[in-house]
Structures are given as structure tokens and as C-alpha cells.
Amino acid sequence: MVQSVPLQRCHRLRTTDVNVKPGALRELPVPRALLDDPGELASLARLRAGERMDPAEAHAVDRRIDACVYRLFALPAELVAECEQGFWAERFSKEFQLLEAVVSDPLAKVVRQEAIP
């Protein structure tokens, strides 16, 4: 969750340091919904930390994690778009399309089976 786009953006708005330092972790917000039900984010984190995947698949899982974090914070679409624009800048259009695609794609399809022989 700490490396998700929403929390990276939150951190960057508060400091000029692009890396989240351990001391800053306690200042990052944690959504109540995560405490109530950590299952989806935990599953995605396990998937991302598991076996090696190609960069495109890894990025798709990262975007799924971002979507999950946005949902946990219950951010409206306008704030999600602002966060994405501020984080990705010139890559916003492409990355926002990918975010929307992974949101509409079932979790089982995040890591594409057709790439496996």
C-alpha cells in the first residue's frame, strides 16, 4: 500500500523527498476499510511479491493495487483523476486508461494466462 500511487502522491504533496522514509510512514493515512477487511489488498500484495512476472504483468498488478487503495479510501472519481494526473504527469492519459482497464477486469485476469505456454 505504501508504494501505491495514492500514498506516494500524498507523501509528495507533504514533502519534497520522493522516497517514503520510515519515520514518515506513521504520518501516512490508513483507511478504516483496510483494517476492517485487508483480504483483497493482501492477496494483491502476495501476487506481486510472488513468482517473477514480466514487467507488463507486474505493472498491471501494481495498477490493481492502486485501484484497491483508491477504493479503500472511497475517493470520488474526480480526486482519483487529480491524484493520477499529479503523479503520472505526461503519462497520465495512458496510465489512467490502464487503471480504468484493471478496475473493470476481474482479478483472475490480472496475470494473463495466454502468456504461459
Secondary structure by P-SEA (a helix, b strand, c coil): ccccaaaaaaaaaacccccccccccccbbbbccccccaaaaaaaaaaaacccccaaaaaaaaaaaaaaaaaaacccaaaaaaaaaaacccaaaaaaaaaaaaaaccccccccccccc
